[in-house]
Amino acid sequence: MDKPKTMLLAIVFISGGSTYYSSDKTNKEEMAATVVKRAIKDWKDLFKFKKNALWPVHFYDITNFDGWSADYSGKVTELGTNKEAKFLETLKVLH
C-alpha cells in the first residue's frame, strides 16, 4: 500500500491577513518562492515592501485535512475538528 503524499501548506502572515499555497506535488523551495511573490502581489496596495527583504514562509502538514484555518499566532487547525496541523519549518526567502 502506497503512503499518501504529504499535503503541505506554505503560509506568509502579514499584518491582519495572510497569503498561502498548498500542494502535495511541489517542493518546499518552489512553494516558498511562489507564496512570497503572491503575497507581494496581494498586499502591494496596502504596504510598501523593501527590496532584498527576508520573508519567513511557514510550512505545515495538512494531509487529510478537510479545510483549515490559521490564527495570527501561527496555529493552523482543521475546520470542524480543531485538530492542530504539525508545524514543519520556516524557510526565509530573499525578495
C-alpha positions as a Python dict, from the first residue, in 0.01 Angstrom:
ca = {
    (1, 'M'): (0, 0, 0),
    (2, 'D'): (136, 341, -100),
    (3, 'K'): (186, 603, 164),
    (4, 'P'): (-34, 907, 93),
    (5, 'K'): (153, 1215, -26),
    (6, 'T'): (207, 1486, 231),
    (7, 'M'): (-10, 1791, 167),
    (8, 'L'): (197, 2095, 258),
    (9, 'L'): (70, 2440, 347),
    (10, 'A'): (311, 2731, 291),
    (11, 'I'): (187, 3050, 455),
    (12, 'V'): (307, 3407, 499),
    (13, 'F'): (140, 3607, 775),
    (14, 'I'): (122, 3981, 715),
    (15, 'S'): (-46, 4232, 945),
    (16, 'G'): (-412, 4128, 964),
    (17, 'G'): (-401, 3867, 691),
    (18, 'S'): (-202, 3603, 512),
    (19, 'T'): (-116, 3455, 175),
    (20, 'Y'): (-87, 3080, 132),
    (21, 'Y'): (-12, 2799, -114),
    (22, 'S'): (-88, 2432, -60),
    (23, 'S'): (36, 2137, -265),
    (24, 'D'): (136, 1773, -247),
    (25, 'K'): (335, 1790, -571),
    (26, 'T'): (560, 2097, -536),
    (27, 'N'): (885, 2112, -340),
    (28, 'K'): (919, 2348, -44),
    (29, 'E'): (1163, 2587, -210),
    (30, 'E'): (933, 2641, -509),
    (31, 'M'): (631, 2679, -282),
    (32, 'A'): (814, 2937, -69),
    (33, 'A'): (919, 3145, -370),
    (34, 'T'): (566, 3130, -515),
    (35, 'V'): (388, 3230, -194),
    (36, 'V'): (620, 3529, -143),
    (37, 'K'): (552, 3650, -498),
    (38, 'R'): (179, 3609, -435),
    (39, 'A'): (199, 3792, -102),
    (40, 'I'): (371, 4090, -262),
    (41, 'K'): (109, 4097, -537),
    (42, 'D'): (-178, 4059, -286),
    (43, 'W'): (-60, 4326, -42),
    (44, 'K'): (137, 4580, -250),
    (45, 'D'): (-151, 4830, -250),
    (46, 'L'): (-161, 4838, 131),
    (47, 'F'): (208, 4809, 223),
    (48, 'K'): (547, 4923, 96),
    (49, 'F'): (799, 4641, 81),
    (50, 'K'): (1174, 4687, 97),
    (51, 'K'): (1383, 4527, -173),
    (52, 'N'): (1602, 4236, -66),
    (53, 'A'): (1392, 4171, 243),
    (54, 'L'): (1374, 3828, 407),
    (55, 'W'): (1024, 3680, 403),
    (56, 'P'): (951, 3400, 652),
    (57, 'V'): (740, 3124, 494),
    (58, 'H'): (596, 2878, 746),
    (59, 'F'): (523, 2517, 648),
    (60, 'Y'): (257, 2290, 797),
    (61, 'D'): (144, 1935, 725),
    (62, 'I'): (-227, 1945, 637),
    (63, 'T'): (-251, 1590, 498),
    (64, 'N'): (-609, 1456, 521),
    (65, 'F'): (-745, 1790, 643),
    (66, 'D'): (-1094, 1878, 522),
    (67, 'G'): (-1029, 2252, 515),
    (68, 'W'): (-814, 2452, 755),
    (69, 'S'): (-796, 2778, 945),
    (70, 'A'): (-498, 2978, 1072),
    (71, 'D'): (-478, 3228, 1355),
    (72, 'Y'): (-221, 3504, 1385),
    (73, 'S'): (-15, 3319, 1643),
    (74, 'G'): (75, 3064, 1376),
    (75, 'K'): (-167, 2793, 1486),
    (76, 'V'): (-321, 2604, 1192),
    (77, 'T'): (-619, 2378, 1263),
    (78, 'E'): (-859, 2162, 1066),
    (79, 'L'): (-1206, 2305, 1021),
    (80, 'G'): (-1468, 2126, 1226),
    (81, 'T'): (-1230, 1917, 1437),
    (82, 'N'): (-979, 2180, 1555),
    (83, 'K'): (-704, 1920, 1505),
    (84, 'E'): (-378, 2114, 1503),
    (85, 'A'): (-157, 2086, 1196),
    (86, 'K'): (204, 1982, 1252),
    (87, 'F'): (444, 2273, 1208),
    (88, 'L'): (735, 2159, 990),
    (89, 'E'): (973, 2450, 942),
    (90, 'T'): (1021, 2810, 834),
    (91, 'L'): (1214, 2899, 521),
    (92, 'K'): (1332, 3255, 465),
    (93, 'V'): (1303, 3385, 110),
    (94, 'L'): (1502, 3684, -11),
    (95, 'H'): (1292, 3909, -233),
}
